[in-house]
Each structure stands twice: as structure tokens, then as C-alpha cells.
Amino acid sequence: WEGKSLDKDIVVPRSKLYSPDTSAFVLKATNSFVTASDAIRGEHPIGVSLYKRTGKYLAYCRNPFTGEQEHLGRFSTPEEAHEAWRKRKHKLAQLVATTESDPRIVEALKKHYSFEEWYK
């Protein structure tokens, strides 16, 4: 647990309860990776912003390994841009899963951002 953060909603998404069944210690980088920042996101879906000069929607995703913001393209709709973000986030989640030791976290990360899980 040393050097890790206690997380309550990776094992059980959107959980508000800290308990042995719903919580786990995760690497700080993993905890940052899954944080949605809903309060500061704005009006567009996560991973999307409007480029006012062109009227296009930009998709972007922070790479947890490089720390760099990746620009994923320009799209006609916020939904298309969000889907590009979700696909990239899912690929990165597969890589982040390899850094964790708790099998519950590994499993949850591998499922997180999948089409089936994200659009339930």
C-alpha cells in the first residue's frame, strides 16, 4: 500500500463506498488516469473541445506514460470526437493494467473504456 492511493471506484465503477470489497490500493498514476474531472470539464463530453475558428470538435487524451496530451483529430460532431477519445483511452487502459498487481484492478482496467462498459 505504500506509495499507492486508496481508490473506491475502479473495482466497482461509480462506487461511493470505501470497503474491502469495493476499494483497492492503486498506483498514483493509475488513479490519475481514471479520474474524469467532471467538475472542470465543461459542456462537451470528456476528451472533447470545440475549436471555434473551424467549428470542429477536437479529441485529445493525456498519455499516462509520457505525460503528453495526444491530439486525436478533428471531428464534425462531439460524439465522433468522444468516441475517438474512448478508443484511445481503452488502449491506454490495457497498458496501465500491466503496471498494477491487484488482479481486480487489472481486470477492471481491461474492461474500463470498452464499448460495452462505457455505453451501458
VOMAR-119933 format. One record per atom (N, C-alpha, C, O, CB): atom name; x, y, z. Coordinates in steps of 0.001 Angstrom, whole numbers, plus 500000, padded with zeros to 6 digits. Last residue first. Glycine has a CB too. Layout:
N
{atom:CA; x:X; y:Y; z:Z} $
...
END
This chain:
120
{atom:N; x:476921; y:501471; z:478754} $
{atom:CA; x:475860; y:500701; z:479414} $
{atom:C; x:474661; y:501576; z:479670} $
{atom:O; x:473663; y:501110; z:480219} $
{atom:CB; x:476357; y:500092; z:480729} $
{atom:N; x:479204; y:502403; z:477442} $
{atom:CA; x:477890; y:502834; z:476973} $
{atom:C; x:476747; y:501983; z:477537} $
{atom:O; x:475725; y:501798; z:476877} $
{atom:CB; x:477853; y:502792; z:475463} $
{atom:N; x:481422; y:501264; z:478659} $
{atom:CA; x:481299; y:502713; z:478666} $
{atom:C; x:479883; y:503154; z:478324} $
{atom:O; x:479403; y:504160; z:478847} $
{atom:CB; x:482285; y:503329; z:477690} $
{atom:N; x:481208; y:498483; z:478245} $
{atom:CA; x:481179; y:499038; z:479603} $
{atom:C; x:480841; y:500524; z:479595} $
{atom:O; x:480063; y:500992; z:480427} $
{atom:CB; x:482524; y:498818; z:480293} $
{atom:N; x:481289; y:498219; z:475441} $
{atom:CA; x:480216; y:497599; z:476214} $
{atom:C; x:480091; y:498220; z:477603} $
{atom:O; x:478981; y:498456; z:478079} $
{atom:CB; x:480455; y:496099; z:476336} $
{atom:N; x:483673; y:499512; z:474727} $
{atom:CA; x:482389; y:499994; z:474212} $
{atom:C; x:481242; y:499491; z:475082} $
{atom:O; x:480332; y:500249; z:475419} $
{atom:CB; x:482186; y:499545; z:472751} $
{atom:N; x:485849; y:500083; z:477502} $
{atom:CA; x:485406; y:499245; z:476387} $
{atom:C; x:484038; y:499761; z:475951} $
{atom:O; x:483329; y:500384; z:476742} $
{atom:CB; x:485346; y:497715; z:476790} $
{atom:N; x:486464; y:501556; z:479741} $
{atom:CA; x:486504; y:502263; z:478452} $
{atom:C; x:486188; y:501368; z:477266} $
{atom:O; x:486248; y:501828; z:476125} $
{atom:CB; x:487858; y:502884; z:478251} $
{atom:N; x:487454; y:498662; z:481478} $
{atom:CA; x:487131; y:500088; z:481516} $
{atom:C; x:487353; y:500717; z:480146} $
{atom:O; x:488343; y:500421; z:479478} $
{atom:CB; x:487981; y:500811; z:482581} $
{atom:N; x:488569; y:496168; z:481246} $
{atom:CA; x:487183; y:496354; z:480812} $
{atom:C; x:486820; y:497834; z:480677} $
{atom:O; x:485979; y:498203; z:479857} $
{atom:CB; x:486233; y:495678; z:481794} $
{atom:N; x:491111; y:496550; z:482231} $
{atom:CA; x:490977; y:495940; z:480901} $
{atom:C; x:489567; y:496113; z:480357} $
{atom:O; x:489378; y:496197; z:479143} $
{atom:CB; x:491335; y:494449; z:480956} $
{atom:N; x:490535; y:497531; z:484757} $
{atom:CA; x:491139; y:498412; z:483760} $
{atom:C; x:490992; y:497850; z:482353} $
{atom:O; x:490775; y:498596; z:481398} $
{atom:CB; x:492611; y:498635; z:484078} $
{atom:N; x:489513; y:495216; z:485990} $
{atom:CA; x:488661; y:496396; z:485830} $
{atom:C; x:489223; y:497338; z:484771} $
{atom:O; x:488466; y:497885; z:483969} $
{atom:CB; x:488514; y:497135; z:487167} $
{atom:N; x:491776; y:493512; z:485959} $
{atom:CA; x:490541; y:493143; z:485256} $
{atom:C; x:489669; y:494364; z:484974} $
{atom:O; x:489153; y:494531; z:483869} $
{atom:CB; x:489749; y:492118; z:486075} $
{atom:N; x:493522; y:495028; z:487593} $
{atom:CA; x:493916; y:494638; z:486234} $
{atom:C; x:492667; y:494333; z:485409} $
{atom:O; x:492515; y:494834; z:484295} $
{atom:CB; x:494867; y:493401; z:486261} $
{atom:N; x:492046; y:495090; z:489957} $
{atom:CA; x:492332; y:496341; z:489250} $
{atom:C; x:492702; y:496044; z:487799} $
{atom:O; x:492245; y:496730; z:486884} $
{atom:CB; x:493475; y:497123; z:489952} $
{atom:N; x:492071; y:492426; z:490655} $
{atom:CA; x:490783; y:493106; z:490487} $
{atom:C; x:490951; y:494402; z:489698} $
{atom:O; x:490105; y:494761; z:488878} $
{atom:CB; x:490146; y:493400; z:491859} $
{atom:N; x:494797; y:491813; z:490968} $
{atom:CA; x:494067; y:491259; z:489827} $
{atom:C; x:492699; y:491916; z:489602} $
{atom:O; x:492218; y:491956; z:488470} $
{atom:CB; x:493882; y:489774; z:490021} $
{atom:N; x:497203; y:494154; z:491697} $
{atom:CA; x:495934; y:493625; z:492196} $
{atom:C; x:495120; y:493112; z:491005} $
{atom:O; x:494782; y:493895; z:490117} $
{atom:CB; x:495138; y:494718; z:492996} $
{atom:N; x:499315; y:495330; z:490308} $
{atom:CA; x:499488; y:493976; z:490820} $
{atom:C; x:498183; y:493341; z:491313} $
{atom:O; x:498070; y:492116; z:491342} $
{atom:CB; x:500490; y:493989; z:491939} $
{atom:N; x:499794; y:497295; z:487288} $
{atom:CA; x:499138; y:497033; z:488572} $
{atom:C; x:499296; y:495575; z:488993} $
{atom:O; x:499399; y:494688; z:488146} $
{atom:CB; x:497655; y:497393; z:488492} $
{atom:N; x:500723; y:497575; z:484766} $
{atom:CA; x:501545; y:498154; z:485839} $
{atom:C; x:500992; y:497845; z:487225} $
{atom:O; x:501655; y:498107; z:488228} $
{atom:CB; x:501651; y:499659; z:485660} $
{atom:N; x:498885; y:496640; z:482974} $
{atom:CA; x:500101; y:495842; z:483150} $
{atom:C; x:500988; y:496368; z:484275} $
{atom:O; x:501915; y:495676; z:484698} $
{atom:CB; x:500890; y:495811; z:481856} $
{atom:N; x:496993; y:498672; z:482891} $
{atom:CA; x:496675; y:497440; z:483624} $
{atom:C; x:497926; y:496606; z:483881} $
{atom:O; x:498015; y:495932; z:484907} $
{atom:CB; x:495646; y:496608; z:482849} $
{atom:N; x:498085; y:500458; z:481088} $
{atom:CA; x:498106; y:500810; z:482513} $
{atom:C; x:497856; y:499562; z:483359} $
{atom:O; x:498446; y:499412; z:484429} $
{atom:CB; x:497044; y:501902; z:482829} $
{atom:N; x:497422; y:499107; z:478713} $
{atom:CA; x:498823; y:499258; z:479111} $
{atom:C; x:498956; y:499593; z:480595} $
{atom:O; x:499838; y:499071; z:481278} $
{atom:CB; x:499495; y:500343; z:478272} $
{atom:N; x:494675; y:499334; z:478730} $
{atom:CA; x:495273; y:497999; z:478624} $
{atom:C; x:496733; y:498041; z:479068} $
{atom:O; x:497216; y:497117; z:479722} $
{atom:CB; x:495166; y:497464; z:477173} $
{atom:N; x:494382; y:502081; z:478721} $
{atom:CA; x:493984; y:501329; z:479923} $
{atom:C; x:494567; y:499924; z:479914} $
{atom:O; x:494915; y:499384; z:480964} $
{atom:CB; x:492455; y:501256; z:480029} $
{atom:N; x:495067; y:502725; z:476095} $
{atom:CA; x:495979; y:503101; z:477180} $
{atom:C; x:495660; y:502336; z:478461} $
{atom:O; x:496570; y:501979; z:479209} $
{atom:CB; x:495907; y:504611; z:477441} $
{atom:N; x:492773; y:501727; z:474823} $
{atom:CA; x:494097; y:501170; z:474511} $
{atom:C; x:495099; y:501492; z:475609} $
{atom:O; x:495888; y:500636; z:476008} $
{atom:CB; x:494606; y:501708; z:473166} $
{atom:N; x:490834; y:503426; z:475995} $
{atom:CA; x:490759; y:501973; z:476184} $
{atom:C; x:492116; y:501322; z:475894} $
{atom:O; x:492556; y:500454; z:476648} $
{atom:CB; x:489666; y:501363; z:475271} $
{atom:N; x:491633; y:505897; z:475024} $
{atom:CA; x:491668; y:505668; z:476465} $
{atom:C; x:491630; y:504167; z:476763} $
{atom:O; x:492311; y:503693; z:477672} $
{atom:CB; x:490486; y:506388; z:477159} $
{atom:N; x:491050; y:505541; z:472325} $
{atom:CA; x:492442; y:505730; z:472752} $
{atom:C; x:492579; y:505444; z:474238} $
{atom:O; x:493546; y:504811; z:474661} $
{atom:CB; x:492924; y:507165; z:472438} $
{atom:N; x:488237; y:505247; z:472465} $
{atom:CA; x:489066; y:504184; z:471882} $
{atom:C; x:490522; y:504312; z:472329} $
{atom:O; x:491158; y:503316; z:472672} $
{atom:CB; x:488982; y:504222; z:470344} $
{atom:N; x:487469; y:507717; z:473593} $
{atom:CA; x:487203; y:506467; z:474305} $
{atom:C; x:488065; y:505337; z:473777} $
{atom:O; x:488578; y:504540; z:474563} $
{atom:CB; x:485734; y:506092; z:474190} $
{atom:N; x:488277; y:509566; z:471575} $
{atom:CA; x:488880; y:509620; z:472908} $
{atom:C; x:488711; y:508280; z:473626} $
{atom:O; x:489666; y:507755; z:474198} $
{atom:CB; x:488251; y:510758; z:473744} $
{atom:N; x:486528; y:508767; z:469563} $
{atom:CA; x:487978; y:508684; z:469319} $
{atom:C; x:488723; y:508700; z:470655} $
{atom:O; x:489677; y:507947; z:470850} $
{atom:CB; x:488461; y:509864; z:468409} $
{atom:N; x:484132; y:509427; z:470835} $
{atom:CA; x:484404; y:508022; z:470523} $
{atom:C; x:485894; y:507820; z:470223} $
{atom:O; x:486459; y:506793; z:470600} $
{atom:CB; x:483545; y:507556; z:469320} $
{atom:N; x:484331; y:512219; z:470914} $
{atom:CA; x:484321; y:511454; z:472167} $
{atom:C; x:484644; y:509978; z:471911} $
{atom:O; x:485357; y:509356; z:472698} $
{atom:CB; x:482949; y:511583; z:472864} $
{atom:N; x:484115; y:512794; z:468178} $
{atom:CA; x:485347; y:513131; z:468901} $
{atom:C; x:485442; y:512333; z:470192} $
{atom:O; x:486511; y:511825; z:470531} $
{atom:CB; x:485404; y:514641; z:469206} $
{atom:N; x:481495; y:511951; z:467718} $
{atom:CA; x:482609; y:511327; z:466990} $
{atom:C; x:483927; y:511576; z:467714} $
{atom:O; x:484753; y:510673; z:467845} $
{atom:CB; x:482686; y:511868; z:465544} $
{atom:N; x:480134; y:513724; z:469431} $
{atom:CA; x:480034; y:512271; z:469645} $
{atom:C; x:481168; y:511527; z:468935} $
{atom:O; x:481736; y:510585; z:469487} $
{atom:CB; x:478668; y:511748; z:469146} $
{atom:N; x:480542; y:516242; z:468403} $
{atom:CA; x:481173; y:515905; z:469682} $
{atom:C; x:481146; y:514407; z:469959} $
{atom:O; x:482026; y:513879; z:470639} $
{atom:CB; x:480484; y:516647; z:470815} $
{atom:N; x:481273; y:516109; z:464854} $
{atom:CA; x:480346; y:516105; z:465986} $
{atom:C; x:481092; y:515797; z:467280} $
{atom:O; x:482149; y:515165; z:467258} $
{atom:CB; x:479215; y:515079; z:465762} $
{atom:N; x:483436; y:516240; z:463125} $
{atom:CA; x:482253; y:517049; z:462832} $
{atom:C; x:481300; y:517145; z:464014} $
{atom:O; x:480596; y:518143; z:464166} $
{atom:CB; x:481523; y:516478; z:461643} $
{atom:N; x:486804; y:516505; z:464430} $
{atom:CA; x:485601; y:515761; z:464072} $
{atom:C; x:484419; y:516698; z:463884} $
{atom:O; x:484401; y:517808; z:464416} $
{atom:CB; x:485279; y:514716; z:465139} $
{atom:N; x:490288; y:516022; z:464458} $
{atom:CA; x:489168; y:516960; z:464408} $
{atom:C; x:487958; y:516232; z:463833} $
{atom:O; x:488069; y:515455; z:462885} $
{atom:CB; x:489522; y:518228; z:463554} $
{atom:N; x:492528; y:514152; z:466670} $
{atom:CA; x:491907; y:514558; z:465423} $
{atom:C; x:490811; y:515584; z:465608} $
{atom:O; x:490451; y:515963; z:466723} $
{atom:CB; x:491358; y:513371; z:464728} $
{atom:N; x:493937; y:513701; z:468950} $
{atom:CA; x:493430; y:512537; z:468233} $
{atom:C; x:492700; y:512888; z:466947} $
{atom:O; x:492294; y:511992; z:466208} $
{atom:CB; x:492518; y:511761; z:469120} $
{atom:N; x:496745; y:514681; z:470630} $
{atom:CA; x:495624; y:515188; z:469832} $
{atom:C; x:495202; y:514077; z:468888} $
{atom:O; x:496015; y:513569; z:468115} $
{atom:CB; x:496012; y:516498; z:469040} $
{atom:N; x:497810; y:513992; z:473853} $
{atom:CA; x:497749; y:513497; z:472480} $
{atom:C; x:496524; y:514081; z:471788} $
{atom:O; x:495407; y:513988; z:472297} $
{atom:CB; x:497710; y:511945; z:472448} $
{atom:N; x:499867; y:515441; z:476145} $
{atom:CA; x:498499; y:515491; z:475646} $
{atom:C; x:498526; y:515049; z:474181} $
{atom:O; x:499199; y:515672; z:473360} $
{atom:CB; x:497879; y:516935; z:475802} $
{atom:N; x:502241; y:513503; z:478002} $
{atom:CA; x:501896; y:514397; z:476894} $
{atom:C; x:500405; y:514310; z:476559} $
{atom:O; x:499780; y:513255; z:476673} $
{atom:CB; x:502736; y:514056; z:475652} $
{atom:N; x:503048; y:511635; z:479733} $
{atom:CA; x:502548; y:512874; z:480309} $
{atom:C; x:502105; y:513874; z:479252} $
{atom:O; x:501644; y:514968; z:479578} $
{atom:CB; x:503603; y:513494; z:481178} $
{atom:N; x:503827; y:509145; z:479007} $
{atom:CA; x:504660; y:510257; z:478549} $
{atom:C; x:504286; y:511568; z:479218} $
{atom:O; x:505089; y:512500; z:479271} $
{atom:CB; x:504552; y:510403; z:477049} $
{atom:N; x:501925; y:507605; z:480328} $
{atom:CA; x:503332; y:507184; z:480332} $
{atom:C; x:504268; y:508314; z:479923} $
{atom:O; x:505379; y:508422; z:480442} $
{atom:CB; x:503528; y:505997; z:479399} $
{atom:N; x:499390; y:508568; z:479971} $
{atom:CA; x:499908; y:508476; z:481340} $
{atom:C; x:501384; y:508100; z:481403} $
{atom:O; x:502019; y:508267; z:482444} $
{atom:CB; x:499107; y:507468; z:482117} $
{atom:N; x:498451; y:510974; z:477701} $
{atom:CA; x:499127; y:509686; z:477783} $
{atom:C; x:499768; y:509576; z:479167} $
{atom:O; x:500610; y:510405; z:479514} $
{atom:CB; x:500197; y:509529; z:476644} $
{atom:N; x:495356; y:512520; z:477493} $
{atom:CA; x:496687; y:512570; z:478102} $
{atom:C; x:497243; y:511148; z:478206} $
{atom:O; x:496590; y:510245; z:478729} $
{atom:CB; x:496636; y:513249; z:479511} $
{atom:N; x:493686; y:513261; z:474510} $
{atom:CA; x:493810; y:512330; z:475632} $
{atom:C; x:495226; y:512435; z:476183} $
{atom:O; x:496190; y:512438; z:475419} $
{atom:CB; x:493483; y:510859; z:475195} $
{atom:N; x:491198; y:514738; z:472383} $
{atom:CA; x:492530; y:514708; z:472972} $
{atom:C; x:492519; y:513791; z:474190} $
{atom:O; x:491481; y:513575; z:474816} $
{atom:CB; x:492998; y:516136; z:473361} $
{atom:N; x:489482; y:516028; z:469619} $
{atom:CA; x:489586; y:514942; z:470594} $
{atom:C; x:491027; y:514918; z:471084} $
{atom:O; x:491963; y:515059; z:470297} $
{atom:CB; x:489163; y:513550; z:469973} $
{atom:N; x:487591; y:518854; z:468684} $
{atom:CA; x:488898; y:518239; z:468855} $
{atom:C; x:488808; y:517133; z:469891} $
{atom:O; x:488140; y:517280; z:470914} $
{atom:CB; x:489951; y:519285; z:469268} $
{atom:N; x:485223; y:519700; z:466303} $
{atom:CA; x:485436; y:519215; z:467661} $
{atom:C; x:486769; y:518484; z:467715} $
{atom:O; x:487043; y:517606; z:466896} $
{atom:CB; x:484273; y:518287; z:468118} $
{atom:N; x:484979; y:522733; z:464361} $
{atom:CA; x:485238; y:521291; z:464510} $
{atom:C; x:485454; y:520961; z:465989} $
{atom:O; x:485812; y:521817; z:466798} $
{atom:CB; x:486484; y:520854; z:463664} $
{atom:N; x:484849; y:525394; z:463897} $
{atom:CA; x:483598; y:524728; z:464255} $
{atom:C; x:483740; y:523225; z:464404} $
{atom:O; x:482746; y:522516; z:464555} $
{atom:CB; x:482554; y:525025; z:463226} $
{atom:N; x:487096; y:526849; z:463471} $
{atom:CA; x:486658; y:525966; z:462385} $
{atom:C; x:485298; y:525330; z:462651} $
{atom:O; x:484669; y:524790; z:461741} $
{atom:CB; x:487684; y:524879; z:462160} $
{atom:N; x:487319; y:528460; z:465745} $
{atom:CA; x:487679; y:529010; z:464426} $
{atom:C; x:487155; y:528164; z:463279} $
{atom:O; x:486804; y:528697; z:462226} $
{atom:CB; x:489185; y:529136; z:464307} $
{atom:N; x:486676; y:526831; z:467958} $
{atom:CA; x:485712; y:527810; z:467468} $
{atom:C; x:486041; y:528345; z:466078} $
{atom:O; x:485131; y:528655; z:465309} $
{atom:CB; x:485627; y:528951; z:468430} $
{atom:N; x:486781; y:523712; z:468656} $
{atom:CA; x:487731; y:524657; z:468081} $
{atom:C; x:486900; y:525693; z:467340} $
{atom:O; x:486469; y:525453; z:466212} $
{atom:CB; x:488781; y:523945; z:467125} $
{atom:N; x:485646; y:522242; z:471573} $
{atom:CA; x:485242; y:522866; z:470314} $
{atom:C; x:486317; y:523845; z:469889} $
{atom:O; x:486721; y:524709; z:470667} $
{atom:CB; x:483868; y:523580; z:470450} $
{atom:N; x:486780; y:519113; z:472916} $
{atom:CA; x:486620; y:520561; z:472989} $
{atom:C; x:486253; y:521079; z:471607} $
{atom:O; x:486520; y:520428; z:470597} $
{atom:CB; x:487915; y:521247; z:473516} $
{atom:N; x:486804; y:516075; z:474756} $
{atom:CA; x:486356; y:516841; z:473589} $
{atom:C; x:486347; y:518333; z:473894} $
{atom:O; x:485959; y:518759; z:474981} $
{atom:CB; x:484956; y:516383; z:473148} $
{atom:N; x:487105; y:514452; z:476949} $
{atom:CA; x:488067; y:514304; z:475865} $
{atom:C; x:487774; y:515141; z:474642} $
{atom:O; x:488404; y:514961; z:473600} $
{atom:CB; x:488137; y:512896; z:475466} $
{atom:N; x:483667; y:514168; z:477748} $
{atom:CA; x:485052; y:514033; z:478177} $
{atom:C; x:485957; y:513785; z:476964} $
{atom:O; x:485617; y:513010; z:476070} $
{atom:CB; x:485192; y:512885; z:479204} $
{atom:N; x:481472; y:516389; z:475934} $
{atom:CA; x:481833; y:515099; z:476520} $
{atom:C; x:483316; y:515062; z:476890} $
{atom:O; x:484111; y:515854; z:476383} $
{atom:CB; x:481501; y:513957; z:475546} $
{atom:N; x:481092; y:519902; z:476925} $
{atom:CA; x:481295; y:518828; z:475954} $
{atom:C; x:481639; y:517505; z:476639} $
{atom:O; x:482053; y:517498; z:477798} $
{atom:CB; x:482400; y:519209; z:474974} $
{atom:N; x:480999; y:521839; z:478933} $
{atom:CA; x:479743; y:521374; z:478340} $
{atom:C; x:479890; y:520188; z:477402} $
{atom:O; x:478897; y:519522; z:477107} $
{atom:CB; x:479106; y:522489; z:477602} $
{atom:N; x:483439; y:521050; z:481527} $
{atom:CA; x:482686; y:521955; z:480666} $
{atom:C; x:481496; y:521263; z:480034} $
{atom:O; x:481032; y:520232; z:480522} $
{atom:CB; x:483582; y:522523; z:479589} $
{atom:N; x:485253; y:519915; z:483419} $
{atom:CA; x:485256; y:519524; z:482016} $
{atom:C; x:484539; y:520521; z:481121} $
{atom:O; x:485024; y:520801; z:480025} $
{atom:CB; x:484626; y:518175; z:481864} $
{atom:N; x:485374; y:520138; z:486135} $
{atom:CA; x:486068; y:521161; z:485352} $
{atom:C; x:485975; y:520933; z:483845} $
{atom:O; x:486565; y:521690; z:483073} $
{atom:CB; x:487514; y:521214; z:485759} $
{atom:N; x:483943; y:518016; z:487224} $
{atom:CA; x:483628; y:519369; z:487680} $
{atom:C; x:484274; y:520450; z:486816} $
{atom:O; x:483771; y:521572; z:486768} $
{atom:CB; x:484068; y:519541; z:489113} $
{atom:N; x:485054; y:515643; z:486164} $
{atom:CA; x:483737; y:516105; z:485726} $
{atom:C; x:483476; y:517574; z:486063} $
{atom:O; x:482860; y:518293; z:485277} $
{atom:CB; x:482663; y:515248; z:486352} $
{atom:N; x:487498; y:514186; z:486101} $
{atom:CA; x:487470; y:515645; z:486262} $
{atom:C; x:486151; y:516252; z:485786} $
{atom:O; x:486146; y:517262; z:485082} $
{atom:CB; x:488630; y:516278; z:485498} $
{atom:N; x:487991; y:511441; z:486000} $
{atom:CA; x:487250; y:512060; z:484896} $
{atom:C; x:487237; y:513582; z:484954} $
{atom:O; x:486985; y:514219; z:483931} $
{atom:CB; x:485835; y:511555; z:484890} $
{atom:N; x:490674; y:509301; z:486585} $
{atom:CA; x:489929; y:510452; z:487076} $
{atom:C; x:489294; y:511194; z:485918} $
{atom:O; x:489977; y:511542; z:484955} $
{atom:CB; x:490838; y:511389; z:487876} $
{atom:N; x:492326; y:507341; z:485635} $
{atom:CA; x:490887; y:507082; z:485587} $
{atom:C; x:490045; y:508241; z:486104} $
{atom:O; x:488817; y:508169; z:486065} $
{atom:CB; x:490571; y:505850; z:486379} $
{atom:N; x:494912; y:508438; z:486003} $
{atom:CA; x:494467; y:508016; z:484677} $
{atom:C; x:492952; y:507862; z:484593} $
{atom:O; x:492354; y:508218; z:483578} $
{atom:CB; x:495133; y:506711; z:484301} $
{atom:N; x:495186; y:508730; z:488745} $
{atom:CA; x:495081; y:509927; z:487901} $
{atom:C; x:494521; y:509580; z:486528} $
{atom:O; x:493744; y:510346; z:485959} $
{atom:CB; x:496453; y:510603; z:487753} $
{atom:N; x:495414; y:506014; z:489414} $
{atom:CA; x:494331; y:506814; z:489969} $
{atom:C; x:494118; y:508082; z:489140} $
{atom:O; x:492978; y:508458; z:488869} $
{atom:CB; x:494628; y:507175; z:491434} $
{atom:N; x:497781; y:505391; z:488094} $
{atom:CA; x:496525; y:504726; z:487714} $
{atom:C; x:495340; y:505540; z:488193} $
{atom:O; x:494371; y:505733; z:487457} $
{atom:CB; x:496458; y:503295; z:488295} $
{atom:N; x:499604; y:506955; z:489497} $
{atom:CA; x:499421; y:507194; z:488057} $
{atom:C; x:498125; y:506560; z:487558} $
{atom:O; x:497446; y:507124; z:486699} $
{atom:CB; x:500619; y:506638; z:487260} $
{atom:N; x:499530; y:505785; z:492008} $
{atom:CA; x:499006; y:507144; z:491848} $
{atom:C; x:498754; y:507463; z:490380} $
{atom:O; x:497796; y:508164; z:490053} $
{atom:CB; x:499976; y:508167; z:492448} $
{atom:N; x:498376; y:502418; z:492053} $
{atom:CA; x:499436; y:503380; z:491805} $
{atom:C; x:498832; y:504756; z:491580} $
{atom:O; x:497742; y:504876; z:491021} $
{atom:CB; x:500291; y:502956; z:490597} $
{atom:N; x:495956; y:501533; z:494557} $
{atom:CA; x:496433; y:501598; z:493178} $
{atom:C; x:497585; y:502587; z:493084} $
{atom:O; x:497741; y:503471; z:493926} $
{atom:CB; x:495291; y:502001; z:492213} $
{atom:N; x:494147; y:499542; z:496717} $
{atom:CA; x:495272; y:500456; z:496611} $
{atom:C; x:495817; y:500368; z:495197} $
{atom:O; x:496106; y:499282; z:494694} $
{atom:CB; x:496375; y:500129; z:497663} $
{atom:N; x:490569; y:499459; z:496578} $
{atom:CA; x:491883; y:498847; z:496372} $
{atom:C; x:492941; y:499937; z:496375} $
{atom:O; x:492663; y:501099; z:496077} $
{atom:CB; x:491927; y:498039; z:495041} $
{atom:N; x:487113; y:498655; z:497318} $
{atom:CA; x:488287; y:499528; z:497279} $
{atom:C; x:489569; y:498746; z:497064} $
{atom:O; x:489645; y:497546; z:497328} $
{atom:CB; x:488387; y:500330; z:498561} $
{atom:N; x:485053; y:496883; z:497670} $
{atom:CA; x:484919; y:497883; z:496611} $
{atom:C; x:486158; y:498739; z:496415} $
{atom:O; x:486243; y:499481; z:495436} $
{atom:CB; x:483758; y:498768; z:496903} $
{atom:N; x:485666; y:495161; z:499755} $
{atom:CA; x:485154; y:494596; z:498504} $
{atom:C; x:485123; y:495590; z:497352} $
{atom:O; x:485162; y:495193; z:496187} $
{atom:CB; x:483775; y:494058; z:498724} $
{atom:N; x:486479; y:496800; z:501870} $
{atom:CA; x:487431; y:495833; z:501307} $
{atom:C; x:486977; y:495249; z:499969} $
{atom:O; x:487810; y:494881; z:499140} $
{atom:CB; x:487653; y:494709; z:502289} $
{atom:N; x:485214; y:500111; z:501052} $
{atom:CA; x:485136; y:498859; z:501794} $
{atom:C; x:486146; y:497894; z:501185} $
{atom:O; x:486630; y:498142; z:500081} $
{atom:CB; x:483685; y:498260; z:501765} $
{atom:N; x:483768; y:503090; z:500518} $
{atom:CA; x:485087; y:502525; z:500764} $
{atom:C; x:484902; y:501274; z:501611} $
{atom:O; x:484479; y:501364; z:502763} $
{atom:CB; x:486036; y:503557; z:501469} $
{atom:N; x:481348; y:503955; z:498156} $
{atom:CA; x:481634; y:503251; z:499394} $
{atom:C; x:483082; y:502760; z:499436} $
{atom:O; x:483556; y:502101; z:498510} $
{atom:CB; x:480677; y:502079; z:499563} $
{atom:N; x:480514; y:504792; z:495799} $
{atom:CA; x:480718; y:505857; z:496783} $
{atom:C; x:481184; y:505282; z:498116} $
{atom:O; x:481391; y:506015; z:499083} $
{atom:CB; x:479424; y:506665; z:496979} $
{atom:N; x:481270; y:503755; z:492490} $
{atom:CA; x:481016; y:503419; z:493894} $
{atom:C; x:481300; y:504631; z:494771} $
{atom:O; x:482224; y:505400; z:494504} $
{atom:CB; x:481882; y:502210; z:494341} $
{atom:N; x:481761; y:503964; z:489800} $
{atom:CA; x:480856; y:504946; z:490404} $
{atom:C; x:480486; y:504615; z:491853} $
{atom:O; x:479503; y:505136; z:492380} $
{atom:CB; x:479597; y:505050; z:489578} $
{atom:N; x:482727; y:500534; z:489500} $
{atom:CA; x:482573; y:501870; z:488922} $
{atom:C; x:481468; y:502692; z:489593} $
{atom:O; x:480394; y:502181; z:489908} $
{atom:CB; x:482284; y:501754; z:487445} $
{atom:N; x:484597; y:498820; z:491511} $
{atom:CA; x:483147; y:498969; z:491337} $
{atom:C; x:482910; y:500386; z:490819} $
{atom:O; x:482894; y:501337; z:491601} $
{atom:CB; x:482353; y:498700; z:492695} $
{atom:N; x:487326; y:499250; z:491015} $
{atom:CA; x:486804; y:497885; z:491137} $
{atom:C; x:485296; y:497878; z:490898} $
{atom:O; x:484781; y:497030; z:490169} $
{atom:CB; x:487131; y:497294; z:492533} $
{atom:N; x:487327; y:502058; z:490976} $
{atom:CA; x:487865; y:501310; z:489837} $
{atom:C; x:487294; y:499894; z:489860} $
{atom:O; x:486829; y:499396; z:488835} $
{atom:CB; x:489429; y:501278; z:489870} $
{atom:N; x:486438; y:503470; z:493246} $
{atom:CA; x:485546; y:503279; z:492107} $
{atom:C; x:486184; y:502698; z:490849} $
{atom:O; x:485626; y:502837; z:489761} $
{atom:CB; x:484941; y:504560; z:491768} $
{atom:N; x:488132; y:503934; z:495370} $
{atom:CA; x:486849; y:503290; z:495655} $
{atom:C; x:486023; y:503003; z:494419} $
{atom:O; x:484987; y:502346; z:494526} $
{atom:CB; x:486057; y:504141; z:496579} $
{atom:N; x:491570; y:503729; z:496244} $
{atom:CA; x:490552; y:504078; z:495255} $
{atom:C; x:489291; y:503275; z:495518} $
{atom:O; x:489355; y:502090; z:495847} $
{atom:CB; x:491064; y:503828; z:493818} $
{atom:N; x:494325; y:504973; z:497815} $
{atom:CA; x:493138; y:504151; z:498028} $
{atom:C; x:492050; y:504629; z:497077} $
{atom:O; x:491659; y:505796; z:497104} $
{atom:CB; x:492656; y:504219; z:499514} $
{atom:N; x:497524; y:504940; z:496246} $
{atom:CA; x:496326; y:505678; z:496649} $
{atom:C; x:495177; y:504697; z:496837} $
{atom:O; x:495066; y:503710; z:496109} $
{atom:CB; x:495956; y:506768; z:495597} $
{atom:N; x:500918; y:504162; z:497286} $
{atom:CA; x:499718; y:503980; z:496469} $
{atom:C; x:498576; y:504815; z:497030} $
{atom:O; x:498654; y:505329; z:498145} $
{atom:CB; x:499315; y:502490; z:496407} $
{atom:N; x:503029; y:504189; z:498977} $
{atom:CA; x:503203; y:504851; z:497695} $
{atom:C; x:502012; y:504717; z:496767} $
{atom:O; x:502078; y:505107; z:495601} $
{atom:CB; x:504404; y:504314; z:497023} $
{atom:N; x:502110; y:501133; z:500430} $
{atom:CA; x:502963; y:502327; z:500485} $
{atom:C; x:503184; y:502883; z:499096} $
{atom:O; x:503489; y:502148; z:498156} $
{atom:CB; x:504312; y:502007; z:501146} $
{atom:N; x:500803; y:498805; z:500000} $
{atom:CA; x:500000; y:500000; z:500000} $
{atom:C; x:500843; y:501255; z:500000} $
{atom:O; x:500369; y:502326; z:499619} $
{atom:CB; x:499088; y:500000; z:501174} $
END
